[in-house]
Amino acid sequence: MSAKRLVGEVHEEVNEAREKVSSLKLRRQEEGASRREKLRPAYLRKQLEKFKTSNAGKLS
Protein backbone atom coordinates (compact mmCIF):
# COMPACT_ATOMS: atom_id res chain seq x y z
CA MET A 1 0.00 0.00 0.00
CA SER A 2 1.42 3.37 -0.95
CA ALA A 3 1.85 6.14 1.59
CA LYS A 4 -0.46 8.41 -0.41
CA ARG A 5 -3.24 5.86 -0.34
CA LEU A 6 -2.77 5.25 3.37
CA VAL A 7 -2.91 8.98 4.10
CA GLY A 8 -6.07 9.25 2.00
CA GLU A 9 -7.75 6.43 3.90
CA VAL A 10 -6.79 7.89 7.26
CA HIS A 11 -8.08 11.29 6.14
CA GLU A 12 -11.39 9.71 5.10
CA GLU A 13 -11.74 7.87 8.43
CA VAL A 14 -11.00 11.05 10.37
CA ASN A 15 -13.65 12.94 8.40
CA GLU A 16 -16.21 10.21 9.08
CA ALA A 17 -15.37 10.26 12.79
CA ARG A 18 -15.75 14.06 12.87
CA GLU A 19 -19.16 13.82 11.19
CA LYS A 20 -20.25 11.17 13.69
CA VAL A 21 -19.12 13.28 16.66
CA SER A 22 -20.85 16.32 15.19
CA SER A 23 -24.14 14.47 14.75
CA LEU A 24 -23.94 13.01 18.27
CA LYS A 25 -23.27 16.46 19.71
CA LEU A 26 -26.25 17.89 17.83
CA ARG A 27 -28.49 15.05 19.04
CA ARG A 28 -27.40 15.63 22.66
CA GLN A 29 -28.18 19.34 22.33
CA GLU A 30 -31.63 18.56 20.91
CA GLU A 31 -32.33 16.05 23.69
CA GLY A 32 -31.25 18.60 26.30
CA ALA A 33 -33.54 21.25 24.83
CA SER A 34 -36.42 18.77 24.74
CA ARG A 35 -35.82 17.78 28.36
CA ARG A 36 -35.74 21.44 29.44
CA GLU A 37 -39.01 22.12 27.61
CA LYS A 38 -40.65 19.19 29.42
CA LEU A 39 -39.41 20.40 32.81
CA ARG A 40 -40.33 24.05 32.27
CA PRO A 41 -44.09 23.82 33.08
CA ALA A 42 -43.38 21.99 36.35
CA TYR A 43 -40.74 24.55 37.28
CA LEU A 44 -43.11 27.43 36.54
CA ARG A 45 -45.90 25.82 38.62
CA LYS A 46 -43.49 25.40 41.52
CA GLN A 47 -42.34 29.02 41.25
CA LEU A 48 -45.96 30.20 41.13
CA GLU A 49 -46.84 28.20 44.25
CA LYS A 50 -43.79 29.61 46.03
CA PHE A 51 -44.81 33.12 45.02
CA LYS A 52 -48.41 32.59 46.15
CA THR A 53 -47.37 31.25 49.57
CA SER A 54 -44.86 34.05 50.15
CA ASN A 55 -47.47 36.68 49.21
CA ALA A 56 -50.18 35.03 51.31
CA GLY A 57 -48.01 35.51 54.39
CA LYS A 58 -47.45 39.18 53.60
CA LEU A 59 -51.14 39.93 53.03
CA SER A 60 -52.37 38.65 56.40
Biopython code that builds the backbone (N, CA, C, O; Angstrom):
import numpy as np
from Bio.PDB.StructureBuilder import StructureBuilder

atoms = [
    (1, "MET", "N", (0.864, -1.179, 0.000)),
    (1, "MET", "CA", (0.000, 0.000, 0.000)),
    (1, "MET", "C", (0.904, 1.234, 0.000)),
    (1, "MET", "O", (1.858, 1.326, 0.773)),
    (2, "SER", "N", (0.588, 2.160, -0.868)),
    (2, "SER", "CA", (1.416, 3.366, -0.945)),
    (2, "SER", "C", (1.082, 4.317, 0.196)),
    (2, "SER", "O", (-0.005, 4.273, 0.772)),
    (3, "ALA", "N", (2.036, 5.168, 0.500)),
    (3, "ALA", "CA", (1.852, 6.135, 1.589)),
    (3, "ALA", "C", (0.715, 7.092, 1.268)),
    (3, "ALA", "O", (-0.055, 7.472, 2.150)),
    (4, "LYS", "N", (0.613, 7.484, -0.012)),
    (4, "LYS", "CA", (-0.458, 8.410, -0.409)),
    (4, "LYS", "C", (-1.832, 7.801, -0.161)),
    (4, "LYS", "O", (-2.745, 8.459, 0.339)),
    (5, "ARG", "N", (-1.952, 6.543, -0.519)),
    (5, "ARG", "CA", (-3.237, 5.859, -0.344)),
    (5, "ARG", "C", (-3.577, 5.722, 1.143)),
    (5, "ARG", "O", (-4.722, 5.913, 1.552)),
    (6, "LEU", "N", (-2.570, 5.391, 1.934)),
    (6, "LEU", "CA", (-2.766, 5.248, 3.375)),
    (6, "LEU", "C", (-3.212, 6.577, 3.985)),
    (6, "LEU", "O", (-4.138, 6.615, 4.795)),
    (7, "VAL", "N", (-2.550, 7.661, 3.593)),
    (7, "VAL", "CA", (-2.910, 8.982, 4.099)),
    (7, "VAL", "C", (-4.340, 9.324, 3.689)),
    (7, "VAL", "O", (-5.096, 9.888, 4.480)),
    (8, "GLY", "N", (-4.707, 8.992, 2.476)),
    (8, "GLY", "CA", (-6.067, 9.249, 1.998)),
    (8, "GLY", "C", (-7.104, 8.497, 2.810)),
    (8, "GLY", "O", (-8.147, 9.047, 3.162)),
    (9, "GLU", "N", (-6.812, 7.228, 3.109)),
    (9, "GLU", "CA", (-7.747, 6.426, 3.897)),
    (9, "GLU", "C", (-7.879, 6.964, 5.319)),
    (9, "GLU", "O", (-8.980, 7.030, 5.866)),
    (10, "VAL", "N", (-6.760, 7.342, 5.908)),
    (10, "VAL", "CA", (-6.792, 7.894, 7.264)),
    (10, "VAL", "C", (-7.591, 9.189, 7.267)),
    (10, "VAL", "O", (-8.401, 9.428, 8.163)),
    (11, "HIS", "N", (-7.358, 10.022, 6.259)),
    (11, "HIS", "CA", (-8.079, 11.293, 6.142)),
    (11, "HIS", "C", (-9.590, 11.044, 6.053)),
    (11, "HIS", "O", (-10.385, 11.740, 6.685)),
    (12, "GLU", "N", (-9.966, 10.045, 5.262)),
    (12, "GLU", "CA", (-11.387, 9.710, 5.102)),
    (12, "GLU", "C", (-11.984, 9.226, 6.425)),
    (12, "GLU", "O", (-13.092, 9.622, 6.789)),
    (13, "GLU", "N", (-11.255, 8.374, 7.140)),
    (13, "GLU", "CA", (-11.744, 7.869, 8.427)),
    (13, "GLU", "C", (-11.890, 8.997, 9.443)),
    (13, "GLU", "O", (-12.852, 9.029, 10.211)),
    (14, "VAL", "N", (-10.935, 9.918, 9.443)),
    (14, "VAL", "CA", (-10.997, 11.049, 10.369)),
    (14, "VAL", "C", (-12.217, 11.907, 10.057)),
    (14, "VAL", "O", (-12.916, 12.346, 10.970)),
    (15, "ASN", "N", (-12.474, 12.146, 8.783)),
    (15, "ASN", "CA", (-13.647, 12.942, 8.403)),
    (15, "ASN", "C", (-14.942, 12.263, 8.833)),
    (15, "ASN", "O", (-15.861, 12.922, 9.318)),
    (16, "GLU", "N", (-15.015, 10.948, 8.657)),
    (16, "GLU", "CA", (-16.209, 10.213, 9.078)),
    (16, "GLU", "C", (-16.389, 10.300, 10.594)),
    (16, "GLU", "O", (-17.505, 10.474, 11.085)),
    (17, "ALA", "N", (-15.291, 10.179, 11.323)),
    (17, "ALA", "CA", (-15.365, 10.263, 12.787)),
    (17, "ALA", "C", (-15.828, 11.653, 13.215)),
    (17, "ALA", "O", (-16.627, 11.785, 14.142)),
    (18, "ARG", "N", (-15.329, 12.687, 12.544)),
    (18, "ARG", "CA", (-15.748, 14.056, 12.869)),
    (18, "ARG", "C", (-17.239, 14.246, 12.621)),
    (18, "ARG", "O", (-17.935, 14.860, 13.429)),
    (19, "GLU", "N", (-17.724, 13.719, 11.501)),
    (19, "GLU", "CA", (-19.156, 13.823, 11.193)),
    (19, "GLU", "C", (-19.990, 13.113, 12.255)),
    (19, "GLU", "O", (-21.027, 13.618, 12.684)),
    (20, "LYS", "N", (-19.525, 11.937, 12.674)),
    (20, "LYS", "CA", (-20.253, 11.174, 13.685)),
    (20, "LYS", "C", (-20.305, 11.948, 15.002)),
    (20, "LYS", "O", (-21.361, 12.037, 15.629)),
    (21, "VAL", "N", (-19.175, 12.505, 15.419)),
    (21, "VAL", "CA", (-19.119, 13.282, 16.656)),
    (21, "VAL", "C", (-20.035, 14.486, 16.553)),
    (21, "VAL", "O", (-20.744, 14.822, 17.503)),
    (22, "SER", "N", (-20.018, 15.136, 15.398)),
    (22, "SER", "CA", (-20.854, 16.317, 15.194)),
    (22, "SER", "C", (-22.337, 15.965, 15.300)),
    (22, "SER", "O", (-23.109, 16.692, 15.925)),
    (23, "SER", "N", (-22.729, 14.855, 14.692)),
    (23, "SER", "CA", (-24.141, 14.466, 14.747)),
    (23, "SER", "C", (-24.541, 14.052, 16.166)),
    (23, "SER", "O", (-25.656, 14.339, 16.602)),
    (24, "LEU", "N", (-23.640, 13.381, 16.888)),
    (24, "LEU", "CA", (-23.937, 13.006, 18.272)),
    (24, "LEU", "C", (-24.085, 14.245, 19.147)),
    (24, "LEU", "O", (-24.971, 14.310, 19.999)),
    (25, "LYS", "N", (-23.213, 15.226, 18.932)),
    (25, "LYS", "CA", (-23.274, 16.462, 19.708)),
    (25, "LYS", "C", (-24.595, 17.181, 19.448)),
    (25, "LYS", "O", (-25.238, 17.672, 20.377)),
    (26, "LEU", "N", (-24.993, 17.240, 18.185)),
    (26, "LEU", "CA", (-26.253, 17.890, 17.830)),
    (26, "LEU", "C", (-27.431, 17.166, 18.477)),
    (26, "LEU", "O", (-28.348, 17.802, 18.995)),
    (27, "ARG", "N", (-27.401, 15.833, 18.445)),
    (27, "ARG", "CA", (-28.488, 15.055, 19.043)),
    (27, "ARG", "C", (-28.568, 15.289, 20.552)),
    (27, "ARG", "O", (-29.660, 15.418, 21.106)),
    (28, "ARG", "N", (-27.409, 15.345, 21.215)),
    (28, "ARG", "CA", (-27.400, 15.630, 22.657)),
    (28, "ARG", "C", (-27.979, 17.006, 22.950)),
    (28, "ARG", "O", (-28.724, 17.174, 23.915)),
    (29, "GLN", "N", (-27.643, 17.988, 22.126)),
    (29, "GLN", "CA", (-28.177, 19.336, 22.325)),
    (29, "GLN", "C", (-29.696, 19.338, 22.162)),
    (29, "GLN", "O", (-30.410, 19.965, 22.945)),
    (30, "GLU", "N", (-30.186, 18.631, 21.139)),
    (30, "GLU", "CA", (-31.632, 18.562, 20.912)),
    (30, "GLU", "C", (-32.334, 17.853, 22.065)),
    (30, "GLU", "O", (-33.406, 18.278, 22.497)),
    (31, "GLU", "N", (-31.731, 16.770, 22.567)),
    (31, "GLU", "CA", (-32.331, 16.049, 23.692)),
    (31, "GLU", "C", (-32.355, 16.927, 24.941)),
    (31, "GLU", "O", (-33.323, 16.903, 25.701)),
    (32, "GLY", "N", (-31.304, 17.693, 25.149)),
    (32, "GLY", "CA", (-31.253, 18.599, 26.297)),
    (32, "GLY", "C", (-32.326, 19.661, 26.206)),
    (32, "GLY", "O", (-32.983, 19.971, 27.200)),
    (33, "ALA", "N", (-32.509, 20.221, 25.021)),
    (33, "ALA", "CA", (-33.540, 21.246, 24.830)),
    (33, "ALA", "C", (-34.924, 20.649, 25.055)),
    (33, "ALA", "O", (-35.784, 21.278, 25.672)),
    (34, "SER", "N", (-35.137, 19.442, 24.558)),
    (34, "SER", "CA", (-36.423, 18.769, 24.736)),
    (34, "SER", "C", (-36.692, 18.510, 26.217)),
    (34, "SER", "O", (-37.804, 18.720, 26.701)),
    (35, "ARG", "N", (-35.672, 18.055, 26.924)),
    (35, "ARG", "CA", (-35.816, 17.781, 28.358)),
    (35, "ARG", "C", (-36.145, 19.070, 29.117)),
    (35, "ARG", "O", (-37.008, 19.074, 29.994)),
    (36, "ARG", "N", (-35.458, 20.155, 28.777)),
    (36, "ARG", "CA", (-35.739, 21.436, 29.442)),
    (36, "ARG", "C", (-37.165, 21.899, 29.171)),
    (36, "ARG", "O", (-37.828, 22.421, 30.067)),
    (37, "GLU", "N", (-37.638, 21.712, 27.945)),
    (37, "GLU", "CA", (-39.010, 22.115, 27.615)),
    (37, "GLU", "C", (-40.032, 21.308, 28.417)),
    (37, "GLU", "O", (-41.067, 21.836, 28.825)),
    (38, "LYS", "N", (-39.737, 20.032, 28.637)),
    (38, "LYS", "CA", (-40.653, 19.195, 29.416)),
    (38, "LYS", "C", (-40.666, 19.616, 30.884)),
    (38, "LYS", "O", (-41.707, 19.567, 31.538)),
    (39, "LEU", "N", (-39.507, 20.031, 31.399)),
    (39, "LEU", "CA", (-39.409, 20.399, 32.810)),
    (39, "LEU", "C", (-39.935, 21.804, 33.084)),
    (39, "LEU", "O", (-40.313, 22.111, 34.214)),
    (40, "ARG", "N", (-39.962, 22.645, 32.084)),
    (40, "ARG", "CA", (-40.328, 24.054, 32.267)),
    (40, "ARG", "C", (-41.700, 24.263, 32.916)),
    (40, "ARG", "O", (-41.796, 25.041, 33.865)),
    (41, "PRO", "N", (-42.777, 23.596, 32.444)),
    (41, "PRO", "CA", (-44.087, 23.817, 33.082)),
    (41, "PRO", "C", (-44.089, 23.465, 34.573)),
    (41, "PRO", "O", (-44.684, 24.183, 35.377)),
    (42, "ALA", "N", (-43.437, 22.384, 34.940)),
    (42, "ALA", "CA", (-43.384, 21.985, 36.352)),
    (42, "ALA", "C", (-42.615, 23.026, 37.159)),
    (42, "ALA", "O", (-43.009, 23.373, 38.272)),
    (43, "TYR", "N", (-41.529, 23.517, 36.599)),
    (43, "TYR", "CA", (-40.736, 24.548, 37.282)),
    (43, "TYR", "C", (-41.569, 25.811, 37.475)),
    (43, "TYR", "O", (-41.551, 26.408, 38.551)),
    (44, "LEU", "N", (-42.297, 26.217, 36.442)),
    (44, "LEU", "CA", (-43.114, 27.428, 36.540)),
    (44, "LEU", "C", (-44.232, 27.266, 37.569)),
    (44, "LEU", "O", (-44.531, 28.199, 38.314)),
    (45, "ARG", "N", (-44.852, 26.078, 37.611)),
    (45, "ARG", "CA", (-45.896, 25.822, 38.618)),
    (45, "ARG", "C", (-45.317, 25.936, 40.023)),
    (45, "ARG", "O", (-45.925, 26.528, 40.914)),
    (46, "LYS", "N", (-44.138, 25.362, 40.204)),
    (46, "LYS", "CA", (-43.494, 25.400, 41.516)),
    (46, "LYS", "C", (-43.166, 26.841, 41.911)),
    (46, "LYS", "O", (-43.377, 27.232, 43.059)),
    (47, "GLN", "N", (-42.658, 27.621, 40.976)),
    (47, "GLN", "CA", (-42.344, 29.020, 41.250)),
    (47, "GLN", "C", (-43.613, 29.801, 41.592)),
    (47, "GLN", "O", (-43.604, 30.645, 42.487)),
    (48, "LEU", "N", (-44.690, 29.521, 40.886)),
    (48, "LEU", "CA", (-45.959, 30.204, 41.133)),
    (48, "LEU", "C", (-46.474, 29.876, 42.535)),
    (48, "LEU", "O", (-46.920, 30.765, 43.261)),
    (49, "GLU", "N", (-46.409, 28.597, 42.912)),
    (49, "GLU", "CA", (-46.841, 28.202, 44.255)),
    (49, "GLU", "C", (-45.995, 28.897, 45.316)),
    (49, "GLU", "O", (-46.520, 29.375, 46.323)),
    (50, "LYS", "N", (-44.693, 28.950, 45.088)),
    (50, "LYS", "CA", (-43.795, 29.608, 46.033)),
    (50, "LYS", "C", (-44.158, 31.089, 46.159)),
    (50, "LYS", "O", (-44.179, 31.643, 47.258)),
    (51, "PHE", "N", (-44.437, 31.708, 45.042)),
    (51, "PHE", "CA", (-44.808, 33.123, 45.022)),
    (51, "PHE", "C", (-46.127, 33.344, 45.764)),
    (51, "PHE", "O", (-46.262, 34.281, 46.550)),
    (52, "LYS", "N", (-47.098, 32.461, 45.498)),
    (52, "LYS", "CA", (-48.408, 32.589, 46.155)),
    (52, "LYS", "C", (-48.273, 32.455, 47.670)),
    (52, "LYS", "O", (-48.854, 33.241, 48.418)),
    (53, "THR", "N", (-47.508, 31.464, 48.121)),
    (53, "THR", "CA", (-47.370, 31.255, 49.566)),
    (53, "THR", "C", (-46.606, 32.399, 50.224)),
    (53, "THR", "O", (-46.929, 32.787, 51.346)),
    (54, "SER", "N", (-45.605, 32.940, 49.550)),
    (54, "SER", "CA", (-44.860, 34.053, 50.154)),
    (54, "SER", "C", (-45.728, 35.310, 50.204)),
    (54, "SER", "O", (-45.619, 36.090, 51.150)),
    (55, "ASN", "N", (-46.577, 35.517, 49.218)),
    (55, "ASN", "CA", (-47.469, 36.683, 49.214)),
    (55, "ASN", "C", (-48.626, 36.507, 50.188)),
    (55, "ASN", "O", (-49.102, 37.487, 50.761)),
    (56, "ALA", "N", (-49.082, 35.282, 50.384)),
    (56, "ALA", "CA", (-50.185, 35.035, 51.315)),
    (56, "ALA", "C", (-49.754, 35.415, 52.730)),
    (56, "ALA", "O", (-50.555, 35.950, 53.496)),
    (57, "GLY", "N", (-48.517, 35.148, 53.078)),
    (57, "GLY", "CA", (-48.007, 35.507, 54.395)),
    (57, "GLY", "C", (-47.902, 37.009, 54.571)),
    (57, "GLY", "O", (-48.107, 37.516, 55.674)),
    (58, "LYS", "N", (-47.590, 37.721, 53.519)),
    (58, "LYS", "CA", (-47.447, 39.180, 53.597)),
    (58, "LYS", "C", (-48.793, 39.882, 53.684)),
    (58, "LYS", "O", (-48.901, 40.951, 54.285)),
    (59, "LEU", "N", (-49.825, 39.284, 53.082)),
    (59, "LEU", "CA", (-51.136, 39.929, 53.034)),
    (59, "LEU", "C", (-51.875, 39.847, 54.368)),
    (59, "LEU", "O", (-52.674, 40.728, 54.685)),
    (60, "SER", "N", (-51.618, 38.803, 55.148)),
    (60, "SER", "CA", (-52.371, 38.654, 56.401)),
    (60, "SER", "C", (-51.709, 39.310, 57.582)),
    (60, "SER", "O", (-52.236, 39.259, 58.693)),
]
sb = StructureBuilder()
sb.init_structure("model")
sb.init_model(0)
sb.init_chain("A")
sb.init_seg("    ")
for serial, (resi, resn, name, xyz) in enumerate(atoms, 1):
    if name == "N":
        sb.init_residue(resn, " ", resi, " ")
    sb.init_atom(name, np.array(xyz, "f"), 0.0, 1.0, " ", f" {name:<3s}", serial, name[0])
structure = sb.get_structure()
